[in-house]
Amino acid sequence: MAPFIETLRKGGPAFTVEDIDSGFLIHLVEGRESGFNEIARLVMDNAGPDYSAFPRSDGRGGYDCVHVILHER
């Protein structure tokens, strides 16, 4: 697994991680919208051969969750 994904799976101050069968979800920590949106964009910008990323809008121009699907290698 790519180092970026390994680090992301540990969570952070702006997001929590929920493991699911296809990969994992990163969820917004309330009150940390700005930091979460930065992480969400970084996750989407780095998607490629290791994973796909599907964000969910918060309805206010940002995100509240990103579904990360890991690719089999």
DSSP file (Angstrom, degrees, kcal/mol; ACC not computed):
  #  RESIDUE AA STRUCTURE BP1 BP2  ACC     N-H-->O    O-->H-N    N-H-->O    O-->H-N    TCO  KAPPA ALPHA  PHI   PSI    X-CA   Y-CA   Z-CA
    1    1 A M              0   0    0      0, 0.0    49,-0.0     0, 0.0     5,-0.0   0.000 360.0 360.0 360.0 142.9    0.0    0.0    0.0
    2    2 A A     >  -     0   0    0      1,-0.1     4,-2.2     4,-0.0     3,-0.4  -0.309 360.0-121.0 -64.2 144.2    1.2    3.5   -0.8
    3    3 A P  H  > S+     0   0    0      0, 0.0     4,-2.3     0, 0.0     5,-0.2   0.855 112.1  57.3 -55.7 -37.5    2.7    5.5    2.1
    4    4 A F  H  > S+     0   0    0      1,-0.2     4,-2.5     2,-0.2     5,-0.1   0.924 108.5  45.7 -60.1 -44.3    0.1    8.3    1.5
    5    5 A I  H  > S+     0   0    0     -3,-0.4     4,-2.3     2,-0.2    -1,-0.2   0.902 110.5  53.3 -66.7 -41.7   -2.8    5.8    2.0
    6    6 A E  H  < S+     0   0    0     -4,-2.2     4,-0.4     1,-0.2    -1,-0.2   0.914 112.5  44.7 -59.5 -43.3   -1.1    4.2    5.1
    7    7 A T  H >< S+     0   0    0     -4,-2.3     3,-1.4     1,-0.2     4,-0.3   0.914 111.4  53.1 -66.5 -43.6   -0.8    7.7    6.7
    8    8 A L  H >< S+     0   0    0     -4,-2.5     3,-2.0     1,-0.3    -2,-0.2   0.877 100.1  62.0 -59.6 -39.4   -4.4    8.6    5.7
    9    9 A R  T 3< S+     0   0    0     -4,-2.3    -1,-0.3     1,-0.3    -2,-0.2   0.627  91.9  67.3 -65.7 -12.8   -5.8    5.5    7.3
   10   10 A K  T <  S-     0   0    0     -3,-1.4    -1,-0.3    -4,-0.4    -2,-0.2   0.602 101.3-136.8 -81.5 -11.3   -4.5    6.6   10.7
   11   11 A G    <   -     0   0    0     -3,-2.0    -1,-0.2    -4,-0.3     5,-0.2  -0.230  18.1-142.1  81.2-177.4   -6.9    9.5   10.8
   12   12 A G  B >   -A   15   0A   0      3,-2.2     3,-0.8    -3,-0.1     5,-0.0  -0.948  35.8 -72.1-169.3-177.2   -6.2   13.1   11.8
   13   13 A P  T 3  S+     0   0    0      0, 0.0    23,-0.1     0, 0.0     3,-0.1   0.760 128.3  41.4 -65.2 -24.5   -7.5   16.1   13.7
   14   14 A A  T 3  S+     0   0    0      1,-0.1    15,-2.0    21,-0.1     2,-0.3   0.505 119.8  31.8-101.3  -5.6  -10.0   16.9   10.9
   15   15 A F  E <   -AB  12  28A   0     -3,-0.8    -3,-2.2    13,-0.2     2,-0.3  -0.998  56.0-147.8-153.8 153.7  -11.2   13.4   10.1
   16   16 A T  E     - B   0  27A   0     11,-2.0    11,-2.4    -2,-0.3     2,-0.4  -0.771  24.0-130.9-112.1 163.7  -11.9    9.9   11.3
   17   17 A V  E     - B   0  26A   0     -2,-0.3     2,-0.5     9,-0.2     9,-0.2  -0.956  15.0-169.4-121.9 135.1  -11.6    6.7    9.4
   18   18 A E  E     - B   0  25A   0      7,-2.6     7,-2.6    -2,-0.4     2,-0.2  -0.981  19.9-137.3-123.0 117.4  -14.1    3.9    9.0
   19   19 A D  E     + B   0  24A   0     -2,-0.5     2,-0.3     5,-0.2     5,-0.3  -0.519  28.2 173.6 -72.9 138.8  -13.0    0.7    7.4
   20   20 A I  E >   - B   0  23A   0      3,-1.9     3,-1.0    -2,-0.2    -2,-0.0  -0.883  46.1 -94.4-137.2 169.4  -15.4   -0.9    4.9
   21   21 A D  T 3  S+     0   0    0     -2,-0.3    -1,-0.0     1,-0.3    -2,-0.0   0.861 122.1  42.1 -55.6 -41.7  -15.1   -3.9    2.6
   22   22 A S  T 3  S-     0   0    0     47,-0.1    48,-2.0    -3,-0.0    -1,-0.3   0.574 133.7 -67.6 -86.2  -8.9  -14.0   -2.0   -0.5
   23   23 A G  E <  S-BC  20  69A   0     -3,-1.0    -3,-1.9    46,-0.2     2,-0.3  -0.754  74.4 -59.6 161.7-111.5  -11.5    0.3    1.3
   24   24 A F  E     -BC  19  68A   0     44,-2.3    44,-3.1    -5,-0.3     2,-0.4  -0.987  29.3-126.5-163.2 164.0  -12.4    3.0    3.9
   25   25 A L  E     -BC  18  67A   0     -7,-2.6    -7,-2.6    -2,-0.3     2,-0.5  -0.925  13.9-150.4-113.3 140.3  -14.4    6.2    4.5
   26   26 A I  E     -BC  17  66A   0     40,-2.4    40,-1.9    -2,-0.4     2,-0.4  -0.968  19.3-161.0-109.3 131.4  -12.9    9.4    5.8
   27   27 A H  E     -BC  16  65A   0    -11,-2.4   -11,-2.0    -2,-0.5    38,-0.2  -0.871  20.2-108.6-115.4 141.9  -15.5   11.5    7.8
   28   28 A L  E     -B   15   0A   0     36,-2.1     2,-0.6    -2,-0.4   -13,-0.2  -0.385  22.1-136.3 -62.1 137.5  -15.4   15.1    8.8
   29   29 A V    >   -     0   0    0    -15,-2.0     3,-2.1     3,-0.2     7,-0.2  -0.908  38.1-107.1 -92.0 120.0  -14.9   16.0   12.4
   30   30 A E  T 3  S+     0   0    0     -2,-0.6    -1,-0.0     1,-0.3   -15,-0.0  -0.141 105.1  25.7 -50.6 138.2  -17.4   18.8   13.2
   31   31 A G  T 3  S+     0   0    0    -17,-0.0    -1,-0.3     1,-0.0     3,-0.2   0.356 105.0  83.8  88.0  -5.1  -15.8   22.2   13.5
   32   32 A R    <>  +     0   0    0     -3,-2.1     4,-2.6   -18,-0.1     5,-0.2  -0.109  47.1 131.6-118.3  33.2  -12.8   21.1   11.3
   33   33 A E  H  > S+     0   0    0      1,-0.2     4,-2.7     2,-0.2    30,-0.2   0.888  70.1  50.7 -57.1 -45.8  -14.5   21.8    7.9
   34   34 A S  H  > S+     0   0    0      1,-0.2     4,-1.7     2,-0.2    -1,-0.2   0.936 113.8  44.1 -60.7 -48.0  -11.6   23.8    6.4
   35   35 A G  H  > S+     0   0    0      1,-0.2     4,-2.1     2,-0.2    -1,-0.2   0.884 113.4  51.5 -64.3 -39.1   -9.0   21.2    7.3
   36   36 A F  H  X S+     0   0    0     -4,-2.6     4,-3.2     1,-0.2    -2,-0.2   0.924 106.9  52.9 -65.2 -43.4  -11.2   18.4    6.1
   37   37 A N  H  X S+     0   0    0     -4,-2.7     4,-2.2     1,-0.2    -1,-0.2   0.874 108.7  50.9 -61.1 -36.8  -11.8   20.0    2.8
   38   38 A E  H  X S+     0   0    0     -4,-1.7     4,-2.1    -5,-0.2    -1,-0.2   0.932 112.8  45.2 -63.9 -45.7   -8.0   20.4    2.3
   39   39 A I  H  X S+     0   0    0     -4,-2.1     4,-2.8     2,-0.2    -2,-0.2   0.922 111.3  53.3 -63.8 -44.4   -7.5   16.7    3.1
   40   40 A A  H  X S+     0   0    0     -4,-3.2     4,-2.4     1,-0.2    -2,-0.2   0.917 110.6  46.8 -58.1 -44.7  -10.5   15.7    0.8
   41   41 A R  H  X S+     0   0    0     -4,-2.2     4,-2.8     2,-0.2    -1,-0.2   0.899 111.6  51.3 -65.3 -39.8   -9.0   17.6   -2.1
   42   42 A L  H  X S+     0   0    0     -4,-2.1     4,-1.6     2,-0.2    -2,-0.2   0.918 110.1  49.5 -62.0 -44.2   -5.6   16.1   -1.5
   43   43 A V  H  < S+     0   0    0     -4,-2.8     4,-0.4     1,-0.2    -2,-0.2   0.927 114.3  44.9 -60.7 -46.0   -7.1   12.6   -1.5
   44   44 A M  H >< S+     0   0    0     -4,-2.4     3,-1.0     1,-0.2    -2,-0.2   0.902 111.4  52.6 -66.7 -40.7   -8.9   13.2   -4.7
   45   45 A D  H 3< S+     0   0    0     -4,-2.8    -1,-0.2     1,-0.2    -2,-0.2   0.787 111.7  46.9 -65.5 -27.7   -5.9   14.8   -6.4
   46   46 A N  T 3< S+     0   0    0     -4,-1.6    -1,-0.2    -5,-0.2    -2,-0.2   0.401  82.3 122.1 -97.1   2.2   -3.7   11.8   -5.5
   47   47 A A    <   +     0   0    0     -3,-1.0     5,-0.2    -4,-0.4    -3,-0.0  -0.304  34.5 104.3 -62.0 149.9   -6.1    9.1   -6.7
   48   48 A G  S    S-     0   0    0      3,-2.2     3,-0.1     0, 0.0    -1,-0.1  -0.792  79.2  -4.2 174.6-130.4   -4.7    6.9   -9.4
   49   49 A P  S    S+     0   0    0      0, 0.0     3,-0.1     0, 0.0    -2,-0.1   0.748 130.5  46.2 -67.7 -23.1   -3.4    3.3   -9.6
   50   50 A D  S    S-     0   0    0      1,-0.3    21,-2.5    20,-0.1     2,-0.3   0.800 123.5  -9.4 -89.5 -30.2   -3.6    2.6   -5.9
   51   51 A Y  E     -D   70   0A   0     19,-0.3    -3,-2.2    -5,-0.2     2,-0.3  -0.991  51.8-130.9-161.3 162.4   -7.1    3.9   -5.2
   52   52 A S  E     -D   69   0A   0     17,-2.3    17,-2.5    -2,-0.3     2,-0.4  -0.904  23.3-150.6-115.2 150.3  -10.2    5.9   -6.4
   53   53 A A  E     -D   68   0A   0     -2,-0.3    15,-0.2    15,-0.2    -6,-0.1  -0.986  11.6-174.2-129.5 131.5  -11.8    8.6   -4.3
   54   54 A F  E     -D   67   0A   0     13,-2.5    13,-2.8    -2,-0.4     2,-0.1  -0.929  14.9-156.2-126.9 105.3  -15.5    9.6   -4.3
   55   55 A P  E     -D   66   0A   0      0, 0.0     2,-0.5     0, 0.0    11,-0.3  -0.397   6.3-142.6 -80.6 156.7  -16.3   12.7   -2.2
   56   56 A R  E     -D   65   0A   0      9,-2.8     8,-2.3    -2,-0.1     9,-0.9  -0.987  22.7-123.8-118.3 127.7  -19.7   13.5   -0.8
   57   57 A S  E     -D   63   0A   0     -2,-0.5     6,-0.3     6,-0.2     0, 0.0  -0.337   3.0-147.7 -68.4 146.3  -20.8   17.2   -0.7
   58   58 A D        -     0   0    0      4,-1.9     5,-0.2    -2,-0.0    -1,-0.1   0.432  44.3-114.5 -90.1  -0.3  -21.8   18.8    2.5
   59   59 A G  S    S+     0   0    0      3,-0.5     4,-0.1     1,-0.0    -2,-0.1   0.467 103.7  79.7  82.6   1.6  -24.3   21.0    0.6
   60   60 A R  S    S-     0   0    0      2,-0.1     3,-0.1     0, 0.0    -1,-0.0   0.105 121.0 -81.3-126.6  20.0  -22.3   24.2    1.4
   61   61 A G  S    S+     0   0    0      1,-0.4     2,-0.2     0, 0.0    -4,-0.0   0.502 107.2  75.1  93.0   4.6  -19.5   24.0   -1.2
   62   62 A G  S    S-     0   0    0     -6,-0.0    -4,-1.9   -26,-0.0    -3,-0.5  -0.449  78.2 -97.8-126.8-158.2  -17.4   21.6    0.8
   63   63 A Y  E     - D   0  57A   0     -6,-0.3    -6,-0.2   -30,-0.2     3,-0.1  -0.906  17.7-175.8-128.8 154.6  -17.2   17.9    1.7
   64   64 A D  E    S+     0   0A   0     -8,-2.3   -36,-2.1     1,-0.4     2,-0.3   0.427  76.2  14.1-125.0  -5.5  -18.3   15.8    4.7
   65   65 A C  E     -CD  27  56A   0     -9,-0.9    -9,-2.8   -38,-0.2    -1,-0.4  -0.968  54.0-157.3-163.5 149.2  -17.0   12.3    3.6
   66   66 A V  E     -CD  26  55A   0    -40,-1.9   -40,-2.4    -2,-0.3     2,-0.6  -0.986  13.7-147.4-133.2 126.4  -14.8   10.7    1.0
   67   67 A H  E     -CD  25  54A   0    -13,-2.8   -13,-2.5    -2,-0.4     2,-0.6  -0.831  15.1-162.3 -90.7 118.6  -15.2    7.1    0.0
   68   68 A V  E     -CD  24  53A   0    -44,-3.1   -44,-2.3    -2,-0.6     2,-0.6  -0.916   1.5-163.9-106.5 117.5  -11.7    5.6   -0.8
   69   69 A I  E     -CD  23  52A   0    -17,-2.5   -17,-2.3    -2,-0.6     2,-0.3  -0.903  13.8-140.8-104.3 120.3  -11.8    2.4   -2.8
   70   70 A L  E     - D   0  51A   0    -48,-2.0     2,-0.4    -2,-0.6   -19,-0.3  -0.609  13.4-132.1 -81.9 137.2   -8.6    0.5   -2.8
   71   71 A H        -     0   0    0    -21,-2.5     2,-0.2    -2,-0.3    -1,-0.0  -0.705  21.5-116.3 -88.8 138.5   -7.5   -1.2   -6.1
   72   72 A E              0   0    0     -2,-0.4    -1,-0.1     1,-0.1   -21,-0.0  -0.493 360.0 360.0 -69.4 140.1   -6.3   -4.8   -6.0
   73   73 A R              0   0    0     -2,-0.2    -1,-0.1   -23,-0.0    -2,-0.0   0.327 360.0 360.0-127.4 360.0   -2.7   -5.2   -7.0
